[in-house]
Amino acid sequence: MKKKQLAGLLCAAGLLMAACGDGNSSSGTEGSAAAEEKTSISWMAMLHTAAPPSGEVSEKLEAYTGVDIDFTWVPDASKTERLNAALASKSLADIVSLAEITNTTVRSSLASGMFWDVEPYLKDYSNLANISEDRLESSRIDGKIYGVPYQKPIARYGVLVRKDWLDNLGLAVPSTLEELEKVAQAFTEDDPDGNGVDDTVGFVERDESFNVGFRSLSGYFGADNWFTITDDNEVMPSFMQPEYKEAMEWFRNIYANGWMNSDFAVMAKNDQKNYIVQGKGGIVLSGLQEVRNYVDEAAGTAEEHMEWALINDITYGDIERRILSDTNGGMGGWLAIPKDNVKTEDELKVVLQFINDLMDEEPFTLMTQGIEGEHYEIDDDGVYVRLDDTKWQQEVQPFSSSRPSELVTVFPSSNPYVNLANEKIAENEAYAVINPAQSLTSETYDKSWSSLIEGVADAYYQYMTGEIDMDGFDQAVETFRKNGGDQIIEEYTADYQAQQ
């Protein structure tokens, strides 16, 4: 799409009603004139690479969308300070990428009326109209959607198990927690690598267990995602659920029996990966896409023959299949549109059309793979083959975090684990459990959650390693409640009930 086609685009979208023969624009003649003049869009975008992009990708995006794009790149390392300052001074852009979902300044700015509520307009755009209800619900602040939600896979987690070890021991791929426990024991006690040495364990867990690995595991037992709604319509933390404590008891038994690495509470993610790559453990609670990293790292080592089963359908008892969302309900933040920058409804529609267009396959490919012949070629199997990693990193990679949706298409890979992970992650969509409090408001949560939760997290690790019993964990929960937790429960509950 060329820039000279912008007027045609706007007519088709119903934006230049006066120019197209209809003088009844909701914003009047002045608003239509403003829309006609809006041929550029400024964008405050996040930068997760060392330098802003170079090359022609930006020009290709401009040609496709029909507008000039003026990027202001905010380095990830300083994004909190930069965004807080920009929000306070209202020195923003037409589009502001707000990826810090729990940032108090961000949430209060969204709720202040500074940004357009885009929900009434989404239905008018082919791509925006297809944003799932779960993602829309996860993006609400005080019941409103103050920006187009970034779309991500809703649940990427599962259980990764060494398939070659299962085969060595004559074991089937586990599909229940009971079977998984037996595999953990066998991987620890029955010499799965056949080297005659007692040097393996089942689970390999890391220091983010409370927030990541164990939290995902607790979902199989029926615990909810950070918060739950009780039968009395009360919103309370999931770590207060009986199902959560049952999961803790199960996992502690794994640890107590030595079927898990004993140093999990202090093991960093990279150390966990090294432990796995060295063939010391065979079960991981992690993102399904992580298998590729293990296999790649093991290339050229004694473990290069490793094979993995990617499991996304673990169940427990009579609890229906479920998986906790690890991506905030598939919502990675907001493409927020400030009213001070985009002053009229007609201008808003130009910006929304631009965001909608970026969700077409051509611009998505540009922002993911780059330009065919320069950054990639497609082989006979339909696989996108990168031509120059350095050139791609400099000219394409910086755009990846600004894609309005990661769900536009899935590129076939030459790596079968990548293709399998993508398939399993897509299947998770139907079983995902989302944090029901994400769209709710609690002033106490915003101010105190990060400090209050530390005591509960510490008690989790102490319980897991046998330093305290369940009564000790309950005492930590009581401290949480007395110091502000009950206030969070009360505020979330009031907000939830008011919206019913």
C-alpha positions as CSV (number, residue, x, y, z in Angstrom):
1,M,0.0,0.0,0.0
2,K,1.5,3.4,-1.1
3,K,1.1,6.6,0.9
4,K,-0.8,8.2,-1.9
5,Q,-3.5,5.6,-1.3
6,L,-4.1,6.9,2.3
7,A,-7.2,8.9,1.3
8,G,-8.7,5.8,-0.2
9,L,-7.9,3.8,2.9
10,L,-9.6,6.4,5.1
11,C,-12.7,6.5,2.9
12,A,-13.0,2.8,3.1
13,A,-12.7,3.0,6.8
14,G,-15.4,5.7,7.0
15,L,-12.9,8.2,8.3
16,L,-13.0,11.0,5.7
17,M,-16.8,11.2,5.4
18,A,-16.8,14.8,4.2
19,A,-14.1,14.1,1.6
20,C,-15.9,11.0,0.5
21,G,-19.3,12.7,0.1
22,D,-20.8,12.4,3.6
23,G,-20.6,15.5,5.7
24,N,-22.0,13.8,8.9
25,S,-18.8,12.9,10.6
26,S,-19.3,12.4,14.4
27,S,-16.4,14.8,14.9
28,G,-17.6,17.4,12.4
29,T,-15.8,18.9,9.4
30,E,-12.8,20.0,11.5
31,G,-12.3,16.5,12.8
32,S,-12.4,15.1,9.3
33,A,-9.9,17.6,8.1
34,A,-7.6,16.7,11.0
35,A,-7.9,13.0,9.9
36,E,-7.1,13.9,6.3
37,E,-4.0,15.7,7.5
38,K,-2.8,12.8,9.7
39,T,-0.3,11.0,7.5
40,S,2.2,10.3,10.2
41,I,2.1,8.5,13.5
42,S,4.5,8.8,16.4
43,W,5.2,5.8,18.5
44,M,7.0,5.5,21.9
45,A,8.1,1.9,21.6
46,M,10.2,-0.4,23.8
47,L,13.7,-1.4,22.8
48,H,15.0,-4.8,23.9
49,T,18.2,-4.8,21.9
50,A,21.4,-2.9,22.2
51,A,20.6,-0.3,19.5
52,P,17.5,0.9,17.5
53,P,16.9,-0.9,14.1
54,S,18.7,0.2,11.0
55,G,17.9,-0.9,7.4
56,E,14.7,-0.7,5.4
57,V,12.1,-2.5,7.5
58,S,10.6,0.7,8.8
59,E,10.2,2.0,5.3
60,K,8.5,-1.2,4.2
61,L,6.1,-0.9,7.1
62,E,5.4,2.7,6.1
63,A,4.7,1.7,2.5
64,Y,2.3,-1.1,3.7
65,T,0.3,1.0,6.2
66,G,0.4,4.3,4.2
67,V,1.7,6.5,7.1
68,D,5.0,7.8,8.1
69,I,6.1,6.2,11.4
70,D,8.2,8.3,13.9
71,F,9.6,5.9,16.4
72,T,10.9,7.0,19.8
73,W,12.8,4.0,21.2
74,V,12.9,3.5,24.9
75,P,15.6,1.2,26.2
76,D,14.3,-1.7,28.3
77,A,16.8,-1.0,31.0
78,S,15.4,2.5,31.6
79,K,11.8,2.0,30.6
80,T,10.2,2.4,34.1
81,E,11.9,5.7,34.7
82,R,11.3,7.0,31.2
83,L,7.7,6.0,31.1
84,N,6.9,7.3,34.6
85,A,8.5,10.6,33.6
86,A,6.7,10.8,30.3
87,L,3.3,9.9,31.9
88,A,3.7,12.5,34.6
89,S,4.6,15.2,32.1
90,K,2.2,13.9,29.4
91,S,5.1,14.1,26.9
92,L,3.9,11.1,25.0
93,A,3.4,10.0,21.4
94,D,0.4,9.0,19.3
95,I,1.0,5.4,20.4
96,V,2.6,4.5,23.7
97,S,3.8,0.9,24.4
98,L,2.9,0.1,28.0
99,A,4.2,-3.3,28.8
100,E,4.5,-3.0,32.6
101,I,1.1,-4.4,33.4
102,T,1.5,-4.1,37.2
103,N,3.3,-0.7,37.2
104,T,1.2,1.5,39.5
105,T,1.9,4.7,37.5
106,V,0.9,3.0,34.3
107,R,-2.3,1.6,35.8
108,S,-3.3,4.9,37.5
109,S,-2.6,6.8,34.2
110,L,-4.8,4.4,32.3
111,A,-7.6,4.8,34.8
112,S,-7.2,8.6,34.8
113,G,-8.9,9.1,31.4
114,M,-5.6,10.2,29.8
115,F,-6.0,7.5,27.1
116,W,-8.8,6.6,24.7
117,D,-11.1,3.7,25.6
118,V,-10.8,1.7,22.4
119,E,-13.3,-1.0,23.0
120,P,-16.2,0.6,21.2
121,Y,-14.1,0.8,18.0
122,L,-12.4,-2.6,17.9
123,K,-15.4,-4.2,16.1
124,D,-14.8,-2.0,13.1
125,Y,-11.4,-3.4,12.2
126,S,-10.9,-6.9,10.8
127,N,-7.9,-7.9,13.0
128,L,-8.8,-6.0,16.1
129,A,-12.3,-7.4,16.1
130,N,-10.8,-10.9,16.4
131,I,-9.0,-10.3,19.7
132,S,-10.2,-13.0,22.1
133,E,-12.6,-12.2,25.0
134,D,-10.0,-13.6,27.4
135,R,-7.4,-11.1,26.3
136,L,-9.8,-8.3,26.3
137,E,-10.9,-9.1,29.8
138,S,-7.3,-9.3,30.9
139,S,-6.6,-5.9,29.5
140,R,-9.4,-4.0,31.4
141,I,-8.8,-1.3,33.9
142,D,-11.9,-0.3,35.8
143,G,-13.9,-2.1,33.2
144,K,-12.4,-0.1,30.3
145,I,-9.9,-1.1,27.6
146,Y,-7.5,1.9,27.4
147,G,-5.4,0.6,24.6
148,V,-5.1,-2.2,22.1
149,P,-3.9,-5.2,24.0
150,Y,-0.6,-6.8,22.8
151,Q,-1.6,-10.4,22.0
152,K,0.6,-13.2,23.1
153,P,0.2,-17.0,23.4
154,I,-2.1,-17.5,26.4
155,A,-0.3,-20.4,28.1
156,R,3.2,-21.7,27.1
157,Y,3.9,-24.0,29.9
158,G,3.8,-27.8,30.2
159,V,6.0,-30.6,31.5
160,L,9.2,-31.5,29.6
161,V,10.5,-35.1,30.1
162,R,13.5,-36.9,28.7
163,K,12.0,-39.3,26.2
164,D,15.2,-41.3,25.7
165,W,15.3,-42.0,29.4
166,L,11.7,-43.2,29.4
167,D,12.6,-45.5,26.6
168,N,15.7,-46.8,28.4
169,L,13.5,-47.7,31.4
170,G,10.6,-49.0,29.4
171,L,8.3,-46.3,30.7
172,A,5.4,-44.6,28.9
173,V,5.1,-40.8,28.5
174,P,3.2,-39.8,31.7
175,S,-0.2,-38.1,31.4
176,T,-1.1,-37.9,35.1
177,L,0.6,-36.6,38.2
178,E,0.6,-40.1,39.7
179,E,2.5,-41.3,36.6
180,L,4.8,-38.3,36.7
181,E,5.8,-39.0,40.3
182,K,6.7,-42.6,39.4
183,V,8.9,-41.2,36.5
184,A,10.6,-38.8,38.9
185,Q,11.4,-41.8,41.2
186,A,12.7,-43.9,38.3
187,F,14.8,-41.2,36.8
188,T,16.5,-40.8,40.3
189,E,16.8,-44.4,41.3
190,D,16.9,-46.6,38.2
191,D,19.9,-45.3,36.2
192,P,18.0,-43.9,33.2
193,D,21.2,-43.0,31.3
194,G,22.7,-46.5,31.8
195,N,26.1,-45.3,33.0
196,G,26.1,-47.4,36.2
197,V,26.5,-44.3,38.3
198,D,23.9,-42.7,40.7
199,D,24.1,-39.3,39.1
200,T,20.6,-38.3,38.0
201,V,17.4,-36.9,39.5
202,G,13.9,-36.5,38.2
203,F,12.8,-32.9,38.6
204,V,15.1,-30.0,37.9
205,E,13.6,-26.9,39.5
206,R,15.0,-23.4,40.0
207,D,14.9,-20.5,42.4
208,E,11.8,-19.0,40.6
209,S,9.8,-22.0,41.7
210,F,7.2,-20.0,43.7
211,N,6.5,-17.7,40.8
212,V,7.0,-20.0,37.8
213,G,7.6,-23.8,38.0
214,F,5.6,-24.8,41.1
215,R,2.9,-22.2,40.3
216,S,2.3,-24.0,37.0
217,L,2.3,-27.3,38.8
218,S,-0.3,-26.1,41.3
219,G,-2.7,-25.5,38.5
220,Y,-3.0,-29.3,37.8
221,F,-4.2,-29.7,41.4
222,G,-7.0,-27.2,40.8
223,A,-5.3,-24.1,42.3
224,D,-6.1,-20.9,40.3
225,N,-3.8,-18.3,38.8
226,W,-2.5,-16.0,41.6
227,F,-6.1,-15.3,42.7
228,T,-9.4,-17.2,42.8
229,I,-13.1,-16.3,43.1
230,T,-14.8,-18.2,45.9
231,D,-18.3,-19.5,45.9
232,D,-19.2,-16.4,48.0
233,N,-17.8,-14.1,45.2
234,E,-14.7,-13.3,47.4
235,V,-11.4,-12.6,45.6
236,M,-8.6,-14.2,47.5
237,P,-5.0,-15.3,46.7
238,S,-4.6,-18.8,45.3
239,F,-2.1,-19.8,47.9
240,M,-4.9,-19.8,50.4
241,Q,-6.7,-22.6,48.4
242,P,-6.7,-26.2,49.8
243,E,-5.7,-27.3,46.3
244,Y,-2.5,-25.1,46.4
245,K,-1.5,-26.7,49.7
246,E,-2.1,-30.1,48.3
247,A,0.3,-29.3,45.5
248,M,2.8,-28.1,48.1
249,E,2.6,-31.4,49.9
250,W,3.0,-33.4,46.7
251,F,6.0,-31.4,45.6
252,R,7.6,-31.5,49.1
253,N,7.4,-35.3,49.0
254,I,9.3,-35.2,45.6
255,Y,12.0,-33.1,47.3
256,A,12.1,-35.1,50.5
257,N,12.7,-38.4,48.6
258,G,15.6,-36.8,46.6
259,W,13.7,-37.0,43.3
260,M,14.6,-33.3,42.6
261,N,17.8,-31.3,42.7
262,S,18.5,-30.4,46.4
263,D,19.7,-26.9,45.5
264,F,16.6,-25.8,43.6
265,A,16.0,-22.8,46.0
266,V,19.2,-21.1,44.9
267,M,19.6,-22.4,41.3
268,A,19.4,-19.7,38.6
269,K,17.7,-20.3,35.3
270,N,21.0,-20.6,33.4
271,D,22.4,-23.0,36.0
272,Q,19.2,-25.0,35.6
273,K,19.7,-25.2,31.9
274,N,23.3,-26.3,32.3
275,Y,22.3,-29.0,34.8
276,I,19.8,-30.4,32.3
277,V,22.2,-30.2,29.3
278,Q,24.8,-32.1,31.4
279,G,22.3,-35.0,31.7
280,K,21.7,-34.7,35.5
281,G,17.9,-34.4,35.4
282,G,15.0,-35.3,33.2
283,I,11.8,-33.5,34.2
284,V,11.3,-29.7,33.9
285,L,8.3,-27.5,34.6
286,S,8.8,-24.9,32.0
287,G,7.8,-23.3,28.8
288,L,7.4,-25.9,26.1
289,Q,9.6,-23.8,23.8
290,E,12.6,-24.3,26.2
291,V,13.4,-27.8,24.8
292,R,15.0,-26.2,21.8
293,N,17.5,-24.5,24.0
294,Y,18.4,-27.7,25.8
295,V,18.9,-29.6,22.5
296,D,21.0,-26.8,21.0
297,E,23.2,-26.5,24.0
298,A,23.8,-30.2,24.1
299,A,25.0,-30.4,20.5
300,G,28.6,-31.7,20.4
301,T,28.4,-33.0,24.0
302,A,27.9,-36.5,25.5
303,E,24.2,-35.6,25.7
304,E,23.6,-34.6,22.1
305,H,21.4,-37.7,21.6
306,M,18.9,-36.4,24.2
307,E,15.2,-36.7,23.1
308,W,12.3,-35.0,24.8
309,A,8.6,-35.5,25.3
310,L,6.6,-32.2,25.4
311,I,3.5,-32.8,27.6
312,N,0.6,-30.3,27.8
313,D,-2.2,-32.6,29.1
314,I,-1.1,-33.6,32.6
315,T,-4.2,-34.2,34.8
316,Y,-4.9,-35.1,38.4
317,G,-7.8,-37.2,39.7
318,D,-11.1,-36.0,38.5
319,I,-9.9,-32.4,37.8
320,E,-10.5,-31.4,34.3
321,R,-7.5,-30.6,32.1
322,R,-6.2,-27.1,32.7
323,I,-3.0,-25.0,32.5
324,L,-2.3,-21.7,34.2
325,S,-1.6,-18.8,31.9
326,D,2.0,-17.6,32.2
327,T,1.5,-14.5,30.0
328,N,-1.1,-12.4,31.9
329,G,-4.0,-14.0,30.1
330,G,-2.2,-13.7,26.7
331,M,-2.0,-9.9,27.2
332,G,1.5,-8.3,27.0
333,G,0.5,-4.7,27.7
334,W,-1.3,-2.0,25.8
335,L,-0.8,0.1,22.7
336,A,-2.2,3.1,24.5
337,I,-3.4,6.2,22.5
338,P,-3.2,9.5,24.5
339,K,-6.0,12.0,24.1
340,D,-3.6,14.9,24.2
341,N,-1.8,13.6,21.1
342,V,-4.7,12.1,19.2
343,K,-7.4,14.7,19.8
344,T,-10.3,13.6,17.7
345,E,-12.2,10.4,17.0
346,D,-11.2,10.6,13.3
347,E,-7.6,10.7,14.3
348,L,-8.1,7.8,16.6
349,K,-9.5,5.8,13.8
350,V,-6.4,6.5,11.7
351,V,-4.2,5.2,14.5
352,L,-6.4,2.1,15.0
353,Q,-6.3,1.4,11.3
354,F,-2.5,1.5,11.5
355,I,-2.4,-0.9,14.4
356,N,-4.9,-3.2,12.6
357,D,-2.7,-3.2,9.5
358,L,0.3,-4.2,11.4
359,M,-1.5,-7.4,12.3
360,D,-1.7,-8.4,8.6
361,E,0.7,-11.2,7.6
362,E,3.0,-9.0,5.5
363,P,4.0,-6.5,8.2
364,F,4.1,-9.3,10.8
365,T,6.6,-11.1,8.6
366,L,8.6,-7.9,8.2
367,M,8.8,-7.4,12.0
368,T,9.6,-11.0,12.6
369,Q,11.7,-12.4,9.7
370,G,12.6,-9.2,7.8
371,I,12.8,-8.8,4.0
372,E,12.9,-11.8,1.8
373,G,16.3,-12.0,0.0
374,E,17.9,-9.7,2.5
375,H,17.2,-11.4,5.9
376,Y,15.7,-14.7,4.9
377,E,14.9,-17.1,2.1
378,I,12.2,-19.8,2.0
379,D,13.4,-23.4,1.3
380,D,11.6,-26.1,-0.5
381,D,9.9,-27.2,2.8
382,G,8.5,-23.8,3.4
383,V,11.0,-23.1,6.2
384,Y,12.2,-19.5,6.7
385,V,16.0,-19.7,6.6
386,R,17.9,-16.8,8.0
387,L,20.7,-15.5,5.7
388,D,22.7,-13.4,8.1
389,D,22.2,-13.5,11.9
390,T,24.0,-10.2,12.5
391,K,22.1,-8.3,9.9
392,W,18.8,-9.7,11.2
393,Q,19.7,-8.7,14.8
394,Q,20.5,-5.2,13.8
395,E,17.7,-4.6,11.3
396,V,14.7,-6.8,12.3
397,Q,15.0,-8.1,15.9
398,P,14.3,-4.7,17.5
399,F,10.8,-4.6,16.0
400,S,9.7,-8.0,17.5
401,S,8.6,-6.6,20.8
402,S,6.4,-4.0,19.1
403,R,4.3,-6.5,17.1
404,P,0.7,-5.9,18.2
405,S,0.1,-9.6,18.0
406,E,2.4,-12.7,18.2
407,L,-0.5,-14.8,16.9
408,V,-0.7,-13.7,13.3
409,T,1.0,-16.8,11.8
410,V,3.4,-19.5,12.8
411,F,6.5,-19.9,10.7
412,P,7.5,-23.5,10.0
413,S,10.9,-24.4,11.4
414,S,13.5,-27.0,10.4
415,N,13.7,-27.9,14.1
416,P,10.9,-30.4,14.9
417,Y,10.9,-29.4,18.6
418,V,10.0,-25.8,17.6
419,N,7.1,-27.0,15.5
420,L,5.9,-29.3,18.2
421,A,6.2,-26.6,20.9
422,N,4.2,-24.2,18.7
423,E,1.5,-26.9,18.2
424,K,1.2,-27.7,21.9
425,I,1.2,-24.0,22.9
426,A,-1.7,-23.4,20.5
427,E,-3.6,-26.3,22.1
428,N,-3.2,-24.8,25.5
429,E,-5.4,-21.9,24.5
430,A,-8.5,-24.0,25.2
431,Y,-7.5,-25.0,28.7
432,A,-5.9,-21.8,30.0
433,V,-6.7,-20.5,33.5
434,I,-6.3,-16.7,33.8
435,N,-5.8,-14.5,36.9
436,P,-9.3,-13.2,37.7
437,A,-7.9,-10.2,39.6
438,Q,-5.8,-8.9,36.7
439,S,-8.5,-6.4,35.6
440,L,-9.5,-5.5,39.1
441,T,-8.2,-2.5,41.1
442,S,-6.8,-2.6,44.6
443,E,-4.8,0.4,45.9
444,T,-3.2,-1.8,48.6
445,Y,-2.2,-4.3,46.0
446,D,-0.5,-1.6,43.9
447,K,1.4,-0.2,46.9
448,S,2.2,-3.3,49.0
449,W,1.9,-6.6,47.1
450,S,5.6,-6.9,46.2
451,S,6.6,-6.6,49.8
452,L,3.8,-8.6,51.3
453,I,4.3,-11.6,49.0
454,E,7.9,-11.9,50.0
455,G,7.0,-13.5,53.3
456,V,4.7,-16.1,51.7
457,A,7.3,-16.9,49.1
458,D,10.0,-17.4,51.8
459,A,7.6,-19.7,53.7
460,Y,7.1,-21.7,50.5
461,Y,10.8,-22.4,50.2
462,Q,11.2,-23.1,53.9
463,Y,8.3,-25.6,53.7
464,M,9.7,-27.3,50.6
465,T,13.1,-27.8,52.2
466,G,11.7,-29.0,55.5
467,E,12.6,-26.0,57.6
468,I,8.9,-25.4,58.6
469,D,5.7,-27.5,58.4
470,M,2.4,-26.5,57.0
471,D,1.5,-24.7,60.2
472,G,4.5,-22.5,59.6
473,F,3.3,-21.7,56.1
474,D,-0.2,-20.9,57.5
475,Q,1.4,-18.5,59.9
476,A,3.1,-16.7,57.0
477,V,-0.2,-16.4,55.3
478,E,-1.8,-15.0,58.5
479,T,1.0,-12.4,58.6
480,F,0.4,-11.5,55.0
481,R,-3.3,-11.0,55.8
482,K,-2.7,-8.9,58.9
483,N,-0.2,-6.6,57.2
484,G,-2.4,-5.7,54.2
485,G,-3.5,-9.0,52.6
486,D,-7.0,-8.7,54.0
487,Q,-7.3,-5.2,52.7
488,I,-6.3,-6.5,49.2
489,I,-8.9,-9.2,49.4
490,E,-11.6,-6.6,50.5
491,E,-10.7,-4.1,47.8
492,Y,-10.5,-6.7,45.0
493,T,-13.8,-8.3,46.2
494,A,-15.6,-4.9,46.3
495,D,-14.4,-4.1,42.8
496,Y,-15.3,-7.6,41.5
497,Q,-18.8,-7.5,43.0
498,A,-19.4,-4.0,41.7
499,Q,-18.8,-5.2,38.2
500,Q,-21.1,-8.2,38.4
